[in-house]
Amino acid sequence: FPTRRSSDLVSLSEAAWRAAPTDAAAVSGASAANAVLADLLTDLEQYTDAIPLRRRAQELARKMVELKPGDVELERSLALTEKRLGALLGVAKRYPECREEYQQARAIDERRCERNPSDMRAKLDLSYDYSDLGWVSARMGTFDDALAFHRRALALREEAAAADPKDQRAATSVASSTDRIGVLLHKMGDWNGSLRELQRALVLYEDLVKRWSADWGSVRSLAEVHVDMAETLVETAAQRATPAARQREYRERAFAEYQKAVSLYEGLRDKGVLPGAALKHIGELKADQGKIRLASR
């Protein structure tokens, strides 16, 4: 029923736009209606049907910019529309197309930064473009490109965080980029580099949890970094060049990291703020701890 109602709304809003193609409100309404239906279909994992709707929302967002050239908020909305299409294409594993959409969003946000170098919101928006490009580059197997994009994202985020220490979005994004770099270095086989970045990410997320104690999202992210750390330690222990004594040390540390993650997840569960879909993750982490015990015998 929600999709049927949304489909009817798309038809009505498209008809209103065709009747008044230069009416900004009509264009905006049609774009929003297509985006809502695309979101509903995406939630149902009907990506083939959602992608054309997301493209249509993008086309209409471009028309809005054409109707009101120079409007900063409309340009920002267009970049967000490009990124949402890119994210949908990424979920559908259409990575080259995904990358192209993220590049278009990047171009828009870069122009915003060039026009106003002191606009920290624009710089943070651009950092998300770089982060997204890092994600899709890694999916395409171009790890060096991915690392470069993530480092550029981190530099922008650190600049924004330094400009306003009270900016939670900036502080959180710094921690996120640091974690992503650590995970990527793991994939690239740089175990020591990965462990350094992940340790730094842990410190950053612990600080976020202290400063914004009601932000359960930061607690969950902290738990995930403990998992990332544990997985890197397990991989490091498994390397042939790792001495036996170091292998035991790394496995013990990995076990402790998994335990910290479990405790954080269980705390969120007990507070009733852990999504139901994540509940099974607790059991999975305990199973990973069991594997470490077996490997240590």
N, C-alpha and C positions, 0 to 999 in steps of 0.2 A: 504493500500500500504506500509506504513512503516514497518508493521509487516511481510509482505511478503518478502520485501527486506532483512530485518534482518534475516528471516528464511533461505533465500538463502545464506546469509553470514555465518550463522552457519554451513550449510551443506558444504560450501567450506572450511571454516576454520577447521572443523573436518576432512575433507579429507586431508588437508595439514598436520595436526598433525599425522594422521595415517601413512602418507607417511614418516614422519620424527619424530618419537615419542620422540627422545632425543634432538630435536631442541628447545631451549628455546623460540625462537621467535614464532614458530608454536604453542607451548603449550599456550603461553601468548595470542596469537591471538584467539585461540579457546575459551579460558576462557572469554576473553573480549566480543566476539561475543555472547556467551550464556548469559552473564550478560546484554548486551544491550537489547536482545529480552525479557529477564525476566523483565526488567524495563518497557518496552513498554506494556507487558501483565499485569503487576501490575497496571499501570496507567489506564488500561481498566477494572480493578478489576477481571481479569481472573486468579485468584490465583492458581487454580488447574493446569493450564497449565504452570504458571510461576515457581512454586516450583521445578519441575524436572530440569528446565533450570538453576535455581539458584544452585541446588545441583551439577549439572554438572560443573558449573563455580567453585564451591568449590573444587571438585575433581581435576580439572586441576590446580587450585592454589596450591594444595598440591603437585602435581607432579612438579611444578616449584620449590618448596622448596626442594624436593628430588634431583632435578637436580643441585641446587646450595645451598647445606647445609651451614648454618651459615650466609646467606645473610639477614641482618636485615630488609631491605626494603621489601623483599619477605615475610618474616615472618609477618611483619606488614600488608601487603596486604592480606595474608591468614586470619589473624584475622578479618580484615574488611569484607572479603568475608563471614566468619562465622557469623558475626553480621548482614550482609544484609540478609542472609538466615533466621537468627533468627527473624529479623524484619518482613519478609514476612510471616513466620509461625505465628507470633503474630497477624498480620492483619487478617490471616485466622482463628484465634482463636484456633490454635493447640498449646496450651500453654506448655504442657510438652516437646514437640519437640523444641519449641522456647527456653525454658530454657536450654535445652541440648546444643544448638548451642551457646548461650551466655556463657555457662560454658566453652566450648571449646575455645572461643575467650579469655576468662579470663585466661585460662591456658597458652595460647601463650604469652599474654601480661605480665603475672606474671613472666614468664621465662625471658622476655626482661628486666624487672625491676631488677630481681635478678642478671643478668649479669652486669648491669650498673645502680646502685642505684641512680646515679646523673642525669639520663636521664629523664628530666621532660616531654618530649613528650610522652615517654612510660608510665609515671605515669598518664598523662592525658588520654591516650588511655585506660589504665586500669580502670580509674575512670568511663569512659563511659560503660565499661563492667559491673561494679557494679551497675551503674544507670539503665542499661537495665535489669539486674537481679532483681533490685528493682521493676521495672515496671511489669515484668511478674509475680513476686511473689505476688504482689498486685492483679493482675488479677486472680491468683489461690487462693486468699483468705488467704494467709499466710502473714499477715500484719507484724508480728514481724520480720520475715525474710526480708521482703521488707524494713522495717525501718533500719535494720542493714546494708543492702546493700547500702542504700542511705547515711547513715552516713559514711560508708567507702569511698564512692565516694566523699563526701564533704571534708573529711580529706585530701585526695590526691589532690583535686582541690585547697584547701586552701594552701597546701604546694607549689604547682606550682605557684599560684598567688603571694605568698610571695617571691618566688625566683625571679620573674620578674614582678613587678607591671605594666609594660607596655604591658604584654601579654593579649590581649583582649579575646582570647579564654579561658584562665584560669579564668579571672575575670567573664566572662559571665557564665561559667560553675558553679562557686561558687554560683552565684545568682540563677541559674536554680535548683541546688541541694537544696538550702534553700527553694525555693518555693515548690519543690516536697515533701520535708519533712513536710512542713506546710499542704499541701493538704492531705498527708497520715495520719497525726495526726488527721485531721478533720474526715477522714473515720473511724479512730479508736476511735472516740468519745472524744478525748482530745482537747476540745475546746480552753482552755487557752493556751496550748502548741502550737496549730495550729495558734492562733492569734499572739503569740510571733514570731514564725518563719516567718509568712507571713509579719509581720511588718518589720522584718529584710530584707526579700526579697525585699520589696518596697524600702527601703533605698539603697540596693545594685543596683537595676535596675535604680533608679533615678541617682545614681552616674555614672552608665554606660552611660546613656543618655547624661549627662553633658560632660563626657570625650570623647565620640564618637558620636557626635551629628548627623552625617550622617547615623548612623546605625538604619534604620527604624525597623529592627527586634527587637532591644532592646526596642523601644517604644511600639511595639505591645506586647512584653512580659510583660512590665510594666502594660499595660492595662489589661492583663490577670491576673496578680497578684491582681490588684484592684478588679477584678471579684471574684477571689478566696477568698479574704478578705470579700467581701460583702456576699458571700454564707455562709461563716463560721459564720459571725455575725447574719445572718438570722436564721441559725440552732441553734445558742446559745440562741437567743431570744425565740425560740420555745420550749426550755426545760422547763419542769414543775417546776423545782427548781429555775428558774430565776425569781426574783421579778418583779412586774409590771413596776416599774420605770426603772429598768435595761433593760427590754424588749423594752421600748420606746427608750432608749438611743441606744441600739444595732441596732434597726431598722433605726433610724436616721443616724447612722454611715454607715449602709449598703447602704442606699439611696445615701449618699454622695460618697461612694466608686463606686457605679454603675455610678454615674454622671461623676466621674473622668475617668472611663474607656470609657464612651461614648465620652467624649471630646477628648480623645487621639485617638480613632478610627476615629472620624469625622475629626480630624486634618490630619490623614494619608489619609483618603479618599479625602480631599480637595487638598492634594499634589499629588494625583494620584498614590500613592504607596501602597494602600490597595488592596489586591487581591479581585477580584470580588466575589469569594465564601464567603468572610468574610463580605461583605456589609450587608447581612441579620442579622448579629450578632448585629449590632447597634439597629435594631428594637427589637430584642429579649431582649437586655439589658433594653431598655426603657419599655418593657412589664413587666420585673421583677421589675422595679421601681414602676410601677403601682400597682403591687401586694402588695408591701410594704405599699403604701398609703392606700389600702383597709384594710390591716391588722392593720393599726394604728388607724383606725376610732373607 
